[in-house]
Amino acid sequence: MSTAPSLLIDLAGVARLAGVQRPVASMWRSRFASTSDPFPRAVGEKGGRAQFDAQQVADWLVRSGHGNNPEARKDAAASAAPLDFSFADSSAVAELEALIALYTQIEDLDGLTPSRIEEAGAEVDPRDDMLQAEIAAHARRGVPWLEYATHLIDAAYSPSAALTLVTQRHAVSQRAAGSAGRLVTDAITLVVDAVLALVREGDAVILDASDATLSSTLAGKLGDDVSIVLPAEAGSRRVRRQLLVDGHWLTGAEEPKTRSVVAARVPSAPGDDVAGILRAVDEVSLSLRDSDAAVVIGPARALVDPVAPTDERARADILRSGRVRGIARLSAGLVDSAARESLAFWVLGAPVGGVPPTERVTAVADLTAISLTSAARADLVSDLIAGMGSRGDLRAHQFRFATFVRTSSLQARSGSLVASATRKPVPATTDTADLPALLDLAADTVRADISPVEITPDSHDVPRATSVPELIEARHLRRIPGTRLDADLLGPDGLIVVTPSDLDNPASIGRTRIDQLAFAAQNSNAQLTRPGDVIFRTSPTAAAWVDAEGSKVVAYPARVLRITASDPGGLIPEVIAADINGATAGPGAWKRWMLRRVAPRTLAPLRRALADISTTREDLEARASRLTDYADLIVAGATSGAVTMLDTNHAADAATTQ
């Protein structure tokens, strides 16, 4: 007697599980239909899509060697779903999220009865702020998705990653979310950077109650000296679950008595029109006290672009509050479900220095055609925050993107609020005609530390910047997966392990190791790195590091880009790493990365020059560290009374003047 499969997967899920394009999964189904080992047959249909037994598919992928995921069996739950579960059902998704959150608080959730699980939900969340109602609803169902939740956590390797995966799959099913869809990493990072620039020790940060990813990311960046507050709104339950899973604790008070910085995302729900968006921003503005500040991100069509007369009056009322200190129009593509829509960014707060209302200015910037790279974000935040300063602050700041208009004239303006932002953005690269002269000037400044590379002005063609998939297809580059490691095998001895978190601080590489024999026994097909390999990750930020020595283990989900030595195609490891650091992040982001290349005759001298610079930099850092240690010991000796300092230089100076 056959039993129903515990998890079902469609062809899109098969592609995700196998790490291939969607058409490849369809091709497997037809190409291998008449072979001795055909692709598993569909077991049903859901929403017009064929459904397959996820375990059968995973077994076939591993057995046949197709796809790019040898761990398909372990990962199946991440791309599949139970028969009676839909990621498009918000109530079902909320119950699954609640199970994941409860898992982090209960040691053995699998062994509990439905009634005991309901009791556990009430114990963990007695005020029913985040999960008690969802757990109770699921208990009434008979907890059918409990096993799936635990499998999902195992497949994602942590409850936090599992919750992120659920959020992503739910967002994919909610394409109608429009402007309220999921923000991409660059947009989230911009908000986080701005809040961190505004917050001070002892402040409270009021998180956005509708965007779990934004709020949790921001909470993770705040120090212990800043309290975290979340308004009690309808959407805050999901945010609270995310914060619980990620280990962030909220302050009990909903209205902090200290200075506060508000992070707000509009719209908070699908379908909000311009009027609704402006009402939400007005509420944020009215909630601010004189010392408070806020950052708001939302659709440019409401915050900066021309609007209908009634909406224009509503926006002018917000501007008349005098709290809008910075306005920027951002590029399109920052919302997953509204890829063509541009966002805008506001900074609110009272100006410092007692500037009279008639003399106040507002920073405006137009970054419609500018990518939100790390440098662009830093310069934009710096420009907009400067608008909150005194006259002296404005004069002292060197602006990259923003120009200033009188706030009074902005209030009366019809049309686009950034129409006067005519400042030409600083290009990402300098004009090539100026580079030889700039190189000579830069060489003079470092001559005491290093022998500058010899150059000669010479216009010549270089290979165009090319995407990673194209370079792989042309066999100039290989992408090698990292290895899934058992945490119990890690220790202080053996082969060096490079983890994704190590890429934030390469100096930490070498602290984590794995016994060579144990590694070989469990991972017979895994590859060690080679000199020149670029180890990279795609989330939470894009980061990369060049392994100059090789023979290291790369821990999944970090991966390796390896240049083909016999045909490098103008690629240089150090340039690849520079292009990846600060690039677009997120699942599959590497497919959109563009890598710069050089002419073949430049490969060797450029690599030598970069190696010399790296060695010199390490020497200088070591010297600086020794000087710091020496200074610390001098101070310790003098302040403890352990030694007496002799003023020999003063005595020598006195002798020469006699």
PLY file of the C-alpha trace (Angstrom):
ply
format ascii 1.0
element vertex 658
property float x
property float y
property float z
element edge 657
property int vertex1
property int vertex2
end_header
0.00 0.00 0.00
1.54 3.30 -1.12
1.66 6.28 1.20
1.35 9.93 0.27
4.66 11.80 0.05
5.44 13.95 3.07
6.82 16.79 0.92
5.90 17.93 -2.57
8.00 19.97 -4.96
7.23 21.62 -8.31
9.68 22.11 -11.18
10.64 25.58 -9.96
11.50 24.00 -6.62
13.45 21.25 -8.37
15.54 23.92 -10.10
16.21 25.64 -6.74
17.12 22.35 -5.10
19.45 21.30 -7.92
20.99 24.76 -8.35
20.08 24.99 -12.05
17.89 27.15 -14.28
14.15 26.36 -14.43
14.26 25.09 -18.08
16.92 22.54 -17.13
14.55 20.86 -14.68
11.87 20.63 -17.38
14.41 19.15 -19.79
15.35 16.39 -17.32
11.73 15.31 -17.15
11.49 14.76 -20.91
15.05 13.73 -21.80
15.30 10.88 -19.29
11.71 9.64 -19.59
12.69 6.54 -21.60
15.95 5.72 -19.84
16.55 3.08 -17.20
16.58 5.78 -14.50
13.90 8.32 -15.49
13.14 11.54 -13.67
10.47 10.77 -11.02
6.89 10.92 -12.24
4.49 13.61 -11.04
2.31 12.52 -8.13
-0.28 15.27 -8.47
-1.05 18.82 -9.51
-1.46 22.02 -7.51
-2.39 25.41 -8.94
-1.84 24.09 -12.45
1.71 22.95 -11.63
2.89 19.34 -11.61
3.93 18.15 -8.14
6.63 15.57 -7.40
7.69 13.60 -4.36
10.54 15.75 -3.02
12.41 12.77 -1.56
12.26 10.86 -4.84
13.57 13.92 -6.69
16.41 14.41 -4.20
17.36 10.75 -4.44
17.37 10.95 -8.26
19.55 14.07 -8.26
22.14 12.47 -5.97
21.99 9.09 -7.71
22.28 10.48 -11.24
24.74 13.24 -10.41
22.65 15.86 -12.18
22.51 19.41 -10.93
24.95 21.28 -8.72
23.90 20.18 -5.25
25.33 16.92 -3.91
23.47 17.61 -0.63
20.03 17.55 -2.28
18.64 15.03 0.21
19.46 17.27 3.17
18.22 20.39 1.39
14.93 19.03 0.02
12.74 20.63 2.68
14.02 24.10 1.79
12.54 23.86 -1.73
9.48 21.70 -1.01
6.29 21.96 1.04
3.72 19.60 2.60
0.69 18.60 0.55
-1.71 20.76 2.59
0.56 23.81 2.90
0.81 26.86 0.63
3.31 29.68 0.89
0.63 31.94 -0.59
-1.56 31.39 2.50
-0.57 34.12 4.98
-2.24 32.35 7.92
-0.43 29.08 7.20
2.87 30.92 6.81
2.30 32.68 10.15
1.77 29.29 11.85
4.95 27.90 10.28
6.91 30.97 11.42
5.49 30.54 14.93
6.63 26.91 15.00
10.14 27.96 14.00
10.16 30.68 16.67
8.89 28.23 19.31
11.59 25.76 18.27
14.23 28.25 19.44
12.69 28.30 22.94
11.79 24.60 23.46
14.49 21.93 23.53
12.48 18.94 22.27
9.52 20.24 20.30
9.15 17.02 18.28
8.21 14.95 21.30
5.32 17.12 22.48
1.61 16.50 22.00
-0.57 19.16 20.33
-1.98 20.24 23.70
1.49 20.51 25.24
2.71 22.51 22.23
-0.21 24.90 22.73
0.74 25.23 26.40
4.36 25.87 25.42
3.23 28.67 23.10
1.35 30.30 25.97
4.36 29.96 28.27
6.78 31.49 25.77
4.39 34.28 24.76
2.01 34.91 27.69
0.93 38.34 26.33
0.26 36.86 22.88
2.51 39.40 21.17
4.00 37.12 18.54
3.11 33.42 18.45
0.59 32.20 21.04
-2.45 32.60 18.76
-0.67 31.02 15.79
0.52 28.05 17.85
-2.99 27.55 19.25
-4.44 27.60 15.73
-1.88 25.06 14.59
-2.55 22.82 17.58
-6.22 22.77 16.57
-5.08 21.53 13.14
-3.27 18.68 14.86
0.23 20.19 14.30
0.57 18.75 10.76
3.54 20.97 9.87
5.66 20.44 12.97
7.86 17.82 11.29
8.21 20.06 8.23
9.31 22.97 10.41
12.09 20.88 11.98
13.20 19.56 8.57
13.23 23.12 7.24
15.44 24.27 10.11
17.84 21.38 9.44
17.93 22.18 5.72
18.58 25.87 6.36
21.10 25.07 9.16
19.52 27.47 11.68
16.10 28.74 12.78
17.04 32.25 11.66
17.97 31.08 8.16
14.78 28.97 8.03
12.65 31.98 8.91
14.41 34.02 6.23
13.71 31.25 3.73
10.02 31.22 4.65
9.89 35.01 4.23
11.48 34.77 0.80
9.18 32.01 -0.45
6.14 33.82 0.89
7.30 37.01 -0.87
7.63 35.13 -4.18
4.02 34.03 -3.87
2.92 37.59 -3.10
3.92 39.35 -6.30
0.76 41.45 -5.95
2.39 43.08 -2.92
3.77 45.76 -5.24
5.47 48.60 -3.34
4.98 46.76 -0.03
7.09 43.81 -1.19
10.49 42.75 0.11
13.27 45.36 0.06
16.56 44.26 -1.49
19.68 44.26 0.64
21.01 47.58 -0.68
17.84 49.42 0.36
17.84 47.80 3.81
21.49 48.67 4.30
20.81 52.31 3.38
18.16 52.59 6.09
20.43 50.88 8.61
23.37 53.15 7.75
21.21 56.27 8.16
19.80 55.17 11.52
23.28 54.32 12.82
24.46 57.78 11.73
21.64 59.42 13.71
21.57 57.31 16.86
23.54 58.21 19.98
24.37 56.40 23.20
21.30 56.05 25.39
18.82 56.58 22.54
15.91 54.35 21.66
15.35 53.08 18.12
11.74 52.53 17.10
11.67 49.73 14.54
9.32 49.41 11.60
6.36 47.25 12.59
5.67 45.92 9.09
9.08 44.86 7.75
10.61 41.96 9.68
13.82 41.75 7.66
14.53 45.48 7.90
13.80 45.60 11.63
15.85 42.53 12.50
18.80 43.67 10.39
18.75 47.04 12.11
18.41 45.49 15.57
21.47 43.34 14.86
23.58 46.43 14.15
22.65 48.37 17.28
24.85 48.29 20.34
23.83 47.35 23.87
23.65 51.03 24.82
20.63 51.55 22.53
17.16 50.30 23.47
14.91 48.72 20.83
11.21 49.55 20.68
8.50 48.12 18.43
5.05 49.74 18.15
2.11 47.46 18.94
0.65 47.34 15.43
-0.99 44.54 13.48
2.10 43.66 11.45
4.40 43.65 14.44
3.73 39.97 15.27
5.87 38.80 12.36
8.59 41.29 13.31
8.54 40.12 16.92
8.90 36.49 15.79
11.91 37.42 13.67
13.50 39.36 16.54
12.93 36.44 18.92
14.54 33.94 16.54
17.48 36.26 15.87
18.03 36.81 19.60
17.12 40.51 19.78
15.27 41.68 22.87
12.79 44.54 22.91
12.41 47.27 25.50
9.07 46.99 27.27
8.02 50.61 26.81
6.26 51.44 23.55
6.86 55.19 23.96
10.48 55.75 25.03
11.22 58.67 27.31
14.71 59.15 25.89
15.59 60.59 22.48
14.39 58.24 19.78
15.20 57.51 16.14
12.38 56.06 14.05
12.92 53.68 11.11
9.81 53.68 8.92
8.95 51.84 5.72
5.92 52.83 3.62
3.60 51.47 2.44
3.06 48.96 5.22
0.45 46.94 3.31
-0.27 46.10 -0.34
-2.66 48.45 -2.08
-1.86 51.63 -0.16
-2.32 54.61 -2.48
-0.36 57.87 -2.47
-2.75 59.45 0.02
-2.35 56.51 2.41
1.44 56.60 2.11
1.53 60.33 2.87
-0.77 59.87 5.87
1.64 57.28 7.25
4.61 59.62 6.80
2.64 62.47 8.40
1.99 60.26 11.43
5.72 59.62 11.75
6.44 63.36 11.52
3.78 64.24 14.13
5.11 61.59 16.52
8.56 63.17 16.68
9.62 65.33 19.60
12.11 68.17 19.16
15.10 65.93 19.86
13.87 62.93 17.83
14.80 61.93 14.29
13.46 59.52 11.67
14.34 57.90 8.38
11.57 56.96 5.94
11.85 54.87 2.78
8.99 54.50 0.33
7.83 54.93 -3.28
9.20 57.94 -5.14
5.76 58.40 -6.72
4.50 59.56 -3.32
7.55 61.07 -1.64
9.28 63.08 -4.40
7.59 62.81 -7.80
4.74 65.03 -9.08
1.42 64.08 -7.45
-2.24 65.02 -7.75
-3.25 68.43 -6.28
-4.90 66.94 -3.17
-1.84 64.77 -2.47
0.44 67.73 -3.19
-1.27 69.71 -0.41
-0.90 66.78 1.97
2.81 66.50 1.17
3.27 70.26 1.55
1.74 70.03 5.05
4.42 67.51 6.03
7.13 69.76 4.61
5.71 72.75 6.50
6.44 70.96 9.77
10.06 71.93 9.14
11.26 68.45 10.08
12.15 67.13 6.62
15.89 67.71 6.48
16.92 65.46 3.58
15.19 64.03 0.50
16.67 61.66 -2.09
15.22 59.88 -5.08
16.70 56.38 -5.46
17.04 54.01 -8.38
14.54 51.38 -9.45
14.91 47.70 -8.56
15.01 48.07 -4.77
11.71 46.21 -4.20
11.48 42.59 -5.36
7.82 42.77 -6.32
8.02 46.21 -7.98
11.27 46.03 -9.93
10.49 49.06 -12.11
9.47 51.37 -9.30
11.91 53.89 -7.84
12.08 54.50 -4.11
12.72 57.70 -2.20
14.39 58.38 1.12
13.58 61.05 3.71
15.50 62.11 6.82
13.43 63.93 9.44
14.46 65.88 12.52
14.91 69.34 13.92
18.00 71.27 12.72
20.63 72.02 15.35
22.09 75.40 16.16
18.86 77.37 16.43
18.53 78.07 12.71
15.51 80.39 12.17
12.68 78.73 10.15
13.08 81.25 7.32
16.75 80.32 6.90
16.42 76.55 7.07
17.56 74.48 4.13
16.80 70.94 3.03
19.24 68.60 1.28
17.87 67.11 -1.95
19.55 64.52 -4.15
18.66 62.53 -7.25
20.28 59.09 -7.44
17.91 57.67 -10.04
20.81 56.49 -12.21
23.21 55.65 -9.35
23.66 52.16 -7.89
23.60 51.98 -4.10
27.16 50.77 -3.66
28.78 50.95 -0.25
30.49 54.22 -1.17
27.32 55.72 -2.63
25.34 54.84 0.50
27.95 56.35 2.79
28.16 59.58 0.78
24.38 59.93 0.49
23.82 59.41 4.21
26.61 61.88 4.97
25.06 64.46 2.65
21.55 64.11 4.05
22.63 64.07 7.70
24.59 67.28 7.04
21.24 68.94 6.35
20.46 68.59 10.06
23.54 70.55 11.07
24.34 74.17 11.73
25.55 76.69 9.17
29.13 75.79 10.09
28.45 72.10 9.53
27.06 72.85 6.07
30.06 74.96 5.11
32.50 72.33 6.36
30.89 69.41 4.53
31.98 68.41 1.04
28.86 67.21 -0.76
28.84 64.47 -3.36
25.17 64.07 -4.26
23.08 66.68 -2.45
22.30 70.27 -3.20
20.42 72.59 -0.84
17.19 74.47 -1.29
15.42 76.73 1.16
12.88 74.67 3.04
10.30 77.43 2.57
10.62 77.24 -1.23
10.42 73.43 -1.12
7.11 73.68 0.74
5.62 75.77 -2.04
7.02 73.68 -4.88
4.82 71.76 -7.27
6.21 68.87 -9.30
9.30 66.92 -8.34
10.94 67.77 -5.02
14.39 66.88 -6.38
14.13 68.84 -9.62
16.87 71.19 -8.45
19.25 68.36 -7.55
21.46 69.06 -10.54
24.73 68.14 -8.88
26.51 65.73 -11.18
27.30 62.57 -9.25
30.94 61.66 -8.89
31.52 58.81 -11.36
32.58 55.42 -10.08
35.82 55.65 -12.05
37.99 58.57 -13.00
38.24 59.77 -16.60
40.87 57.53 -18.19
42.59 60.56 -19.73
43.44 61.78 -16.22
44.66 58.46 -14.86
48.35 58.66 -15.89
48.76 62.02 -14.17
46.86 60.87 -11.07
48.98 57.71 -10.91
52.16 59.78 -10.98
50.88 61.99 -8.16
49.82 58.99 -6.10
53.18 57.27 -6.71
55.04 60.29 -5.27
53.06 60.05 -2.05
54.03 56.39 -1.42
57.61 56.47 -2.68
58.97 56.32 0.89
57.16 53.01 1.47
57.26 51.23 -1.88
58.85 51.44 -5.31
55.99 52.57 -7.56
55.20 50.48 -10.62
56.55 51.86 -13.86
53.84 53.13 -16.19
53.64 54.77 -19.58
50.61 56.55 -21.05
49.31 54.15 -23.67
45.74 53.94 -24.90
44.91 50.32 -25.69
41.88 48.08 -25.73
41.02 46.00 -22.69
38.46 43.18 -22.47
35.03 44.43 -21.44
33.70 43.77 -17.94
31.80 40.49 -18.11
29.26 38.70 -15.95
30.31 35.71 -13.86
28.04 33.24 -15.76
29.55 34.37 -19.10
33.09 33.94 -17.78
32.21 30.46 -16.49
30.69 29.53 -19.82
33.82 30.78 -21.61
35.89 28.57 -19.25
37.91 31.51 -17.91
36.44 30.88 -14.47
35.10 28.01 -12.37
32.64 28.20 -9.49
33.34 25.61 -6.80
30.87 24.98 -3.96
31.88 25.10 -0.34
31.76 22.03 1.89
29.11 21.35 4.51
31.04 20.67 7.71
30.02 18.95 10.92
30.52 21.54 13.66
31.66 18.81 16.07
34.76 18.22 13.93
35.98 21.81 14.10
38.79 22.67 16.45
42.12 24.50 16.81
44.25 22.05 14.81
44.36 20.72 11.27
43.39 22.26 7.95
42.40 25.92 8.01
38.66 26.46 7.52
37.35 29.65 5.93
33.76 30.41 6.97
31.43 33.02 5.46
31.78 35.21 8.56
35.58 35.15 8.22
35.23 37.26 5.08
34.18 40.22 7.25
37.54 40.00 9.04
40.17 38.05 7.08
42.56 38.45 10.02
40.44 35.82 11.82
41.15 33.18 9.17
43.16 30.37 10.75
41.35 30.26 14.08
38.93 27.58 12.89
40.41 24.28 11.70
39.43 20.70 11.01
41.37 17.47 11.41
42.67 16.45 7.99
41.85 12.74 8.35
38.35 13.40 9.67
37.73 15.86 6.85
38.91 13.41 4.20
36.78 10.62 5.68
33.57 12.62 5.52
34.26 14.66 2.38
36.20 12.47 -0.02
35.23 14.56 -3.07
35.71 18.00 -1.53
38.40 20.25 -2.95
40.91 22.35 -1.05
41.66 25.84 -2.29
44.54 26.69 -4.59
46.73 29.81 -4.52
44.81 32.65 -6.14
41.34 31.26 -5.41
38.73 33.90 -4.59
36.56 32.79 -1.66
33.22 34.60 -1.65
29.72 34.74 -0.19
26.50 36.35 -1.39
24.72 37.15 1.88
24.07 38.92 4.19
26.45 41.13 2.22
28.64 40.33 -0.74
32.21 39.72 0.41
35.33 38.11 -1.01
38.95 37.35 -0.09
41.89 36.10 -2.12
43.62 32.99 -0.75
47.25 33.57 -1.68
48.49 30.29 -0.18
45.79 27.66 -0.88
45.17 24.32 0.89
42.19 25.61 2.87
38.70 24.23 3.43
35.84 26.53 2.39
32.76 26.09 4.57
29.37 26.21 2.86
27.62 28.54 1.98
30.87 30.28 1.08
32.14 29.31 -2.36
35.18 29.68 -4.59
35.84 31.36 -7.93
38.91 29.81 -9.56
40.59 31.43 -12.55
41.68 29.03 -15.30
45.47 29.34 -15.26
45.89 28.40 -18.93
43.24 30.87 -20.12
42.53 33.56 -17.49
40.69 35.84 -19.89
42.18 38.96 -18.32
40.97 38.09 -14.81
43.00 38.90 -11.71
41.99 37.50 -8.28
42.49 40.77 -6.42
40.34 42.65 -8.94
37.61 40.01 -8.70
37.57 40.36 -4.90
37.39 44.16 -5.18
34.45 43.89 -7.59
32.58 41.49 -5.30
33.07 43.44 -2.08
30.13 45.85 -1.87
28.35 44.32 -4.89
24.67 43.38 -4.91
23.95 40.73 -2.28
21.34 38.00 -1.91
20.61 34.49 -3.21
21.83 34.16 -6.80
23.34 37.66 -6.76
26.61 36.28 -8.16
24.88 35.74 -11.50
24.55 39.52 -11.88
28.08 40.45 -10.84
30.23 42.09 -13.50
33.98 41.47 -13.25
36.60 43.84 -14.68
39.42 42.45 -16.81
42.79 43.63 -18.07
44.82 43.16 -21.23
46.99 39.99 -21.23
50.29 41.89 -21.09
49.10 43.70 -17.94
48.32 40.57 -15.94
51.78 39.81 -14.57
52.95 43.36 -13.70
49.63 44.28 -12.11
49.62 41.15 -9.94
53.21 41.85 -8.84
52.34 45.45 -8.00
49.29 44.41 -5.98
51.31 41.76 -4.14
54.01 44.33 -3.27
51.38 46.77 -2.02
49.73 44.06 0.09
53.04 43.05 1.66
53.95 46.67 2.39
50.54 47.34 3.89
50.90 44.33 6.20
54.33 45.54 7.31
53.01 49.04 8.02
50.07 47.64 9.97
52.44 45.48 12.02
54.65 48.53 12.74
51.61 50.57 13.74
50.50 47.76 16.05
53.90 47.63 17.72
53.85 51.40 18.24
50.40 51.14 19.79
51.60 48.42 22.17
54.62 50.54 23.10
52.41 53.56 23.80
50.08 51.47 25.98
53.02 50.13 28.03
54.48 53.64 28.48
51.17 54.89 29.83
50.77 51.81 32.06
54.26 52.21 33.48
53.89 55.92 34.16
50.42 55.72 35.71
51.21 52.71 37.91
54.47 54.12 39.30
56.41 51.10 38.08
58.88 53.23 36.16
60.08 56.84 36.03
60.29 58.63 32.71
63.56 60.54 32.11
63.28 63.71 30.05
66.55 63.11 28.17
65.50 65.13 25.14
64.79 68.17 27.30
68.17 67.85 29.03
69.96 67.64 25.70
68.10 70.68 24.40
69.03 72.67 27.51
72.72 71.73 27.14
72.92 72.99 23.56
71.53 76.40 24.52
74.07 77.04 27.28
0 1
1 2
2 3
3 4
4 5
5 6
6 7
7 8
8 9
9 10
10 11
11 12
12 13
13 14
14 15
15 16
16 17
17 18
18 19
19 20
20 21
21 22
22 23
23 24
24 25
25 26
26 27
27 28
28 29
29 30
30 31
31 32
32 33
33 34
34 35
35 36
36 37
37 38
38 39
39 40
40 41
41 42
42 43
43 44
44 45
45 46
46 47
47 48
48 49
49 50
50 51
51 52
52 53
53 54
54 55
55 56
56 57
57 58
58 59
59 60
60 61
61 62
62 63
63 64
64 65
65 66
66 67
67 68
68 69
69 70
70 71
71 72
72 73
73 74
74 75
75 76
76 77
77 78
78 79
79 80
80 81
81 82
82 83
83 84
84 85
85 86
86 87
87 88
88 89
89 90
90 91
91 92
92 93
93 94
94 95
95 96
96 97
97 98
98 99
99 100
100 101
101 102
102 103
103 104
104 105
105 106
106 107
107 108
108 109
109 110
110 111
111 112
112 113
113 114
114 115
115 116
116 117
117 118
118 119
119 120
120 121
121 122
122 123
123 124
124 125
125 126
126 127
127 128
128 129
129 130
130 131
131 132
132 133
133 134
134 135
135 136
136 137
137 138
138 139
139 140
140 141
141 142
142 143
143 144
144 145
145 146
146 147
147 148
148 149
149 150
150 151
151 152
152 153
153 154
154 155
155 156
156 157
157 158
158 159
159 160
160 161
161 162
162 163
163 164
164 165
165 166
166 167
167 168
168 169
169 170
170 171
171 172
172 173
173 174
174 175
175 176
176 177
177 178
178 179
179 180
180 181
181 182
182 183
183 184
184 185
185 186
186 187
187 188
188 189
189 190
190 191
191 192
192 193
193 194
194 195
195 196
196 197
197 198
198 199
199 200
200 201
201 202
202 203
203 204
204 205
205 206
206 207
207 208
208 209
209 210
210 211
211 212
212 213
213 214
214 215
215 216
216 217
217 218
218 219
219 220
220 221
221 222
222 223
223 224
224 225
225 226
226 227
227 228
228 229
229 230
230 231
231 232
232 233
233 234
234 235
235 236
236 237
237 238
238 239
239 240
240 241
241 242
242 243
243 244
244 245
245 246
246 247
247 248
248 249
249 250
250 251
251 252
252 253
253 254
254 255
255 256
256 257
257 258
258 259
259 260
260 261
261 262
262 263
263 264
264 265
265 266
266 267
267 268
268 269
269 270
270 271
271 272
272 273
273 274
274 275
275 276
276 277
277 278
278 279
279 280
280 281
281 282
282 283
283 284
284 285
285 286
286 287
287 288
288 289
289 290
290 291
291 292
292 293
293 294
294 295
295 296
296 297
297 298
298 299
299 300
300 301
301 302
302 303
303 304
304 305
305 306
306 307
307 308
308 309
309 310
310 311
311 312
312 313
313 314
314 315
315 316
316 317
317 318
318 319
319 320
320 321
321 322
322 323
323 324
324 325
325 326
326 327
327 328
328 329
329 330
330 331
331 332
332 333
333 334
334 335
335 336
336 337
337 338
338 339
339 340
340 341
341 342
342 343
343 344
344 345
345 346
346 347
347 348
348 349
349 350
350 351
351 352
352 353
353 354
354 355
355 356
356 357
357 358
358 359
359 360
360 361
361 362
362 363
363 364
364 365
365 366
366 367
367 368
368 369
369 370
370 371
371 372
372 373
373 374
374 375
375 376
376 377
377 378
378 379
379 380
380 381
381 382
382 383
383 384
384 385
385 386
386 387
387 388
388 389
389 390
390 391
391 392
392 393
393 394
394 395
395 396
396 397
397 398
398 399
399 400
400 401
401 402
402 403
403 404
404 405
405 406
406 407
407 408
408 409
409 410
410 411
411 412
412 413
413 414
414 415
415 416
416 417
417 418
418 419
419 420
420 421
421 422
422 423
423 424
424 425
425 426
426 427
427 428
428 429
429 430
430 431
431 432
432 433
433 434
434 435
435 436
436 437
437 438
438 439
439 440
440 441
441 442
442 443
443 444
444 445
445 446
446 447
447 448
448 449
449 450
450 451
451 452
452 453
453 454
454 455
455 456
456 457
457 458
458 459
459 460
460 461
461 462
462 463
463 464
464 465
465 466
466 467
467 468
468 469
469 470
470 471
471 472
472 473
473 474
474 475
475 476
476 477
477 478
478 479
479 480
480 481
481 482
482 483
483 484
484 485
485 486
486 487
487 488
488 489
489 490
490 491
491 492
492 493
493 494
494 495
495 496
496 497
497 498
498 499
499 500
500 501
501 502
502 503
503 504
504 505
505 506
506 507
507 508
508 509
509 510
510 511
511 512
512 513
513 514
514 515
515 516
516 517
517 518
518 519
519 520
520 521
521 522
522 523
523 524
524 525
525 526
526 527
527 528
528 529
529 530
530 531
531 532
532 533
533 534
534 535
535 536
536 537
537 538
538 539
539 540
540 541
541 542
542 543
543 544
544 545
545 546
546 547
547 548
548 549
549 550
550 551
551 552
552 553
553 554
554 555
555 556
556 557
557 558
558 559
559 560
560 561
561 562
562 563
563 564
564 565
565 566
566 567
567 568
568 569
569 570
570 571
571 572
572 573
573 574
574 575
575 576
576 577
577 578
578 579
579 580
580 581
581 582
582 583
583 584
584 585
585 586
586 587
587 588
588 589
589 590
590 591
591 592
592 593
593 594
594 595
595 596
596 597
597 598
598 599
599 600
600 601
601 602
602 603
603 604
604 605
605 606
606 607
607 608
608 609
609 610
610 611
611 612
612 613
613 614
614 615
615 616
616 617
617 618
618 619
619 620
620 621
621 622
622 623
623 624
624 625
625 626
626 627
627 628
628 629
629 630
630 631
631 632
632 633
633 634
634 635
635 636
636 637
637 638
638 639
639 640
640 641
641 642
642 643
643 644
644 645
645 646
646 647
647 648
648 649
649 650
650 651
651 652
652 653
653 654
654 655
655 656
656 657
